[in-house]
Amino acid sequence: MFTKGYGIMSALHDIYEYVRSGETEKEGLGLEIEHFIVNEVGVQITFEEVTPLIEKVGRETGAKLLYVDGHVVGYANDKYSVTLEPSCQFEISINPYSALGEIEKVYLEFRGIWDPIFAGRGNHFVAKGNLPLVECGIITPDEIPLSPKKRYEYMDAYFRTSGKYGKYMMRASAATQVSIDYKSEADLTRKLRLFEKLSPVFMIMMENKTEENSVLQGASGKPHLLRIQEWEDLDPERTGFYPGSFDRDFGYAKVADVVCHTPLILLTDNDVSTYVGSKTAEDLFAEHVISEEGLTEERRTKLVEHFLSMGFFHFRIKKYIEVRVADSVPIKKALGYAALLKGIAYSERNLDVLEKELADVNNLEEIQDAVLRIETDGDQAVIYHNMTAAQWASYLIGLAVNALPEHEKGYLANV
């Protein structure tokens, strides 16, 4: 049973307070890029090959080693962390910086360590939305092994019944994610809604395919946003746009409610992962699944972070807003994208302008319709106000360039 007085209401409160604690006057940008590490014919490095390298680099650089199920799966230092995704996608998560030049410096430092290590083994980095061998139909996702983590074993089994593209997402997709700060509950709501409206444009700007006309199996006629299509048909309970984000009462309490009612698939508690299928956090509290013993503040926080991590919406809300709609791209384009988001998110003038421009887009169905049009017609899709996605992209760049400091404007040339 739970610690006395601890149950669903306490969990809702914990999530509420966790998200509220993210309020800050800082204007940071966190950048994450997932990479494929492949050999000369495009086959990914294996878990058995890469984990000893991670442990060696982590120990040699004095970083904190990260373990899951007894395996070293990453390391963290005071600038960034490295982790392995389901089929050994190699992710760097750069700590928040307000200056794009600092983000670039950290990333190049990371590559300076790893490029020669991988090159010495006949491997190299590839940044694409989907593994080229899979996108081009040379192999299927079934031919790619998953990392031996219970988390991924459970997720893989669950997603085989929840939608069409779970094995594509886990084994053969990679993304670029940018996190932005919020000052208050109102600021979180404002930025989330506006960025959801703009996200179809971001998606096509950051599309990164190997072949122009490739499509997903069973999706002929939709040659764009393949990774987004994979997520859309992964599991409607935890993907797509943030539930209730356009409701009048949206805020921290609504976020907590969404988190507590999203099926968890698995529960990670006390560093042990167990399969729970479609049960939610609310279900687990009602069934007294979490033990009373040792329910410390640290453990409660880890539970909150786990609950939050199992929602795979286009925008994830933690102590920041995680924008998750971009394909994996090379660092120059990623920095251009970060510059674009910075020039919008941290400019009150641009937020005001865009809110007025898009005031008539007031529900998630209209935004999803724009995504569907782009999946078919790419940047020539006509979306809001009879403008194409390409025209919107140019407009947004024009707004952002006027908001960035002079020394950062050049980054936008690469977006």
N, C-alpha and C positions, 0 to 999 in steps of 0.2 A: 504493500500500500504506500501511498504518498506520505511525505512528511506532513504532520498535522497542519491543517489549514492550507495546504498546497494542492491545487487542482486546476481545473480549466480557467477559473476566474483569475487565479494567480498567474497562470501562464499568459493569459491575455494581457494582464498588467505588465508582466516581464517584457513581452514583445513590444508593447506600447512604449515602455520606458527605454528599451534598447534602441528603437528607431528614433525616439525623441532625443536621445543622447547624441545623435549624429548632428544636431544643430550646430552650426559654426559660421563665423564670419569669414573664415578662410575661403579661398576660391581655388581649391586644388583640383588636379586632374590625375586620376589613377589610370594607368594603361596596362592592359593585358593582351598578349598576343600568343595564340596557340600555333605551333609549327608542326609540320611533319618532318621527321628525320628519316631520310631515305637513302638507299644506295644508288648505284649508277643506273639501275633499271627501274627505280621508283618504288622499291619495296621498303616498307617501314622497318626501322630498327626494332628489335624484340625487347621485351621487358627484361629478360635475362642478360641481354647485352648492355642495356642502358643503366640499370640500377647500380651496378658496381661503379660506373663512371660518376654517377651523381654522388654516391657516398664518398668517393675519392676526392672529388672537387670540394664537396662540402667540408670534409675534414681538413683539407689543405688550406682552405680559405678561412677557417675558423667559424663557419656558419653553423646555424642550428639545423641538425638533421631532422627531417620530417618522416615519420613512420606511419604506415597503415597496415594492419594485420601482420605486423612483424617485419614488413619490407620497408627499406628506405625508398621513399617515392619522391623526395624533394629536399630542398634546403632553403633556409631563409637567412638573410642578413639585414642590415639596417637600411638597405636601399631597395631590395627586391627579393622575391622568392621564386623558386623554380619548382614546378610540380608536374607530375605525369597525369594526363587525362586517360580516358578508358582504353584506348589502344596505343598508348605511348605517345600521343600528341604531347609535345614538349612546350610547356607554357611558362612564360615569364610574366609575373605580376609585379609591376613597378609601383612602389609606394607613391602616394599623392605628392605632386609638386605643382606649384603655381606657374613655374617657368618651363616652357616647352624645351628649351635648351638643356635643362637639367634632366628631363625625361630622356632626351636623345643621348646625352652623355652616359646615363646609366645603361641604356640598352646597348650601346656600342661597347661598353665595358663587359657586359654579359657575353656579347658575341665574340669579343676578343679572347675570352676564356674558352668558349665552346667550339668556335669554328675550327681551330687547329686540332682539337681533340677528335671531333667527328671526321675531319678530313683525313686524319691519320688512319682511320678505320674504313675509309672509302664511303663515308656518309656525308650528307650536306642538308642544310635547312631548305624547306619549301614552305612558302606561305600561300595557301590557296583555300577557298571555301570548302572544297572537297578534295580528297586524295585523288590526284590525276588518274591513277590506274582504275579507280572505281568510276569516276565521272565519265571516263572514256570507254567504259565497258570492257576493259581488259581483264579485270578480276571482279568478283562480287564481294560485298562486305563479309559474307560467310567465310571467305578465305582468310580473313584477318583475325588473329587471336586477340582476346581481351586480356588486359592486365589481370593478374591473379588477386584481385581484391574482392572481398565479399560484396562490397557496395556495388560493384559493376556486374557481378554475377546476378544479384537480385534485380538490379535495374534492367538488365538485358532480358531476363525472364519476364518481367512485368511488361516491358514495352513490346514484346512479341505479341501481346494480346490487346494492347491499348490503341494501336495505330499501325500504319504501313511502314514507317521509315525509322523505327527505333534502331535497327542494326546499322543503318546508314549514318544516323546521327552519332552513335557511340563510336563506331569504328572508322569512319571516313570523313568526318566533318571537322572544321577548325574555324575559330572566330577571332575577331578583334573586339575587345570590350573597353569602354571608357567610363569611368565613374566621375560624377559631378556632385558638388556639395549643395546643401540647402541650409538656409538660415532659420527656417521656422516651418511649422506645419503648413501654413499658407504658401510658403515658397516651394516646399516639396510638391504640393498639389498643383501649383501653377506650372512648375517646370515639367512635371510628369505629363500633364495633359498636353502641353504645347509640344513636347518632344515626341509624344505618341503621334500627334498630328503630322509632325515632320518626318517621322520614321520611315514612311514609304520612300521618301526622297533619299534619306540616308542609306537605305537598303540598296538602291540601285547605284548610288554613287560609289558604294563600297563592294559591289559585286566583283568577285574575282574568280573567274572560270578559266578552265584550260582550253576548252573548245567552245566556239561561239554558239553552235547550234545543239549542244548536248542537252538532253532532258533526263529527268528521272524516269525510272521504270514505271509505266502506268500513267505518265503525265505528259503525253505528247501534246504539242501545241503550247507548252509553257516552258520556254527555253531560258527564263530568267529567274533569279532568286532561288536557286536549287536548294541551298542550305535553309533558307526560310521555309520553303515548301516542306522540307524534312521535319522541321520543328512544328509546323502547322498541323501535320498529320501524325504527330508523335503521341500526344495524349492531351485531349481537350481540357482535362482537369488541371493542368499545370503549365500550359503553353498559351501563346497568343498574347493579346494585350491584357493589361492588369485589370482583373475583375472589379467592377464598381468604381473605376477611376473617374468616371464622369458623373457619379452620383453627387447630389447636393451635399451629403454629409461625409464625403471622402476625406480621410485624414489618417492619423496614426491608429485610431481605433478600428477603422475599416481594414487597414493593413493587417493588424493583429487578427482580426476575424478571418480574413482570407487565409493567412498562414495556418491558423488552427483548424481550418476546414479543407485544406489541400491534402489529398491522399499522400502518405509518406513513402510508400514502397518499402522503406527500411528505417529502422531506428538505430542510430549510433549513440550509445550511452556508455560511459565508462570505458571508451575506446573499443567497445564490442558492437558489431553490427549484426542485427537480426532482421529477418524478413517479416514485414507486417502487411504487405500487399496494399489494399485500398483503404486501410484504416487511417484515420486522421489523428492529429494530436489530441483532439477532443475525445476520440474513441479510446485512445490509449490511457488518457486520464480516467475516463469512466470505468475502464477495465482494470485499473490499478496495475498497469504493466511496468511502470517505472518504480523501482524499489525505493523504500524510505531511507535505507542506510546510505549515508554519505552524500545526501542531497545538499551539497555546499553551494555557495554563491557561484563559484567557478563552474560547477557542474550545471547549474541552472542556466548560466550564460551559454555554455556549450550546447545545451539542449535547444535554446532559442536559436542559436546560429545554425544548428542542424535543421530545425524546422524551416527556417528561412531559405536554406540552401536547396530544399527539395521543390521549390517553385521555380520553373524554368521559363517564366514569362519574358517577353521581349525587353521588359524593364524590370530589374530586380531591385527591391528596396531593402537596404540594410541600414548602415549608418551613412549612406550616400545613395544616390540613384545610379544604378549600373545599367548603362545603355548597351544592349546585347544584340544589335541588329546588323552588325557589319561582319563580312567575311574576313578571314585571316588575310592580311596584306603585308607587304614589305614595310619596313620601318618608315621610309619617307612618306608613303601614303598614309600610314597610321598617324604620323605626326600632323599631316595635313588635316586629317579627320578630327584629331584632338583640337587643332587650332580652330576648326569650324565650330565645334561644340563650345569651345571656350568663348568664341566671339559672339555666340548667341546666349549661352547660359549666364554669363557674367556681365552682360550689358543690359541694364534696366531699359534703355532706349529700345534695343532690339527686341526684348521680351514684350514691351508695350506694343511695338509696331506689329509684331507677328501675332500677338493675341487679337488685335483688332482685325488684321488681315484674315484670320482664320476663325473668327467668332462664330461663323455660320456652320463650322464643322463641330458638332457638339455631341457626337456619339461614336462609339467604337465601330459600329457597322459601316459608317462612311469611310473611316480610316482603312478598315479591312477591304472595302471595295477598291480603294486606291491601290492597295497591295496586289489584289487579284488582277487588276488592269496591267500593272507593271510586270507581273509574272508572264503575261502574254506579250506585251508590246515594249517592254524595256523602258528606256528613258524617253521614248516617244509617246508613252501612254499619257493620255489627257486625264488629269486628276482634278485638283481643285481649281475653280474659277476659270475653267477652259484653258488652263496652262498645262504644258507637258511637264513631266518630271524633270527633264533637262532644263527647262526654263526656270523651274523652282530652284534647282540646284544652283544655277547662275545667280539667281536673286539672293539666295542665302549666303553665297560666297561674298557677294557685294555688301551685304549687311555686316558680315563678320569682319571683313577687311578693315572697315571703318572703326571697329571696336577694339582691334588688337593693337598693342604697342608696335611701334615702327619696326623693331628688330624681329618681330614674330610674323609680320604680314607675309613674308616670303614662303612660309610653310604652306599657305593655302594654294600655292601653285601646283602642289603635288596631290591635291585631293581629287 
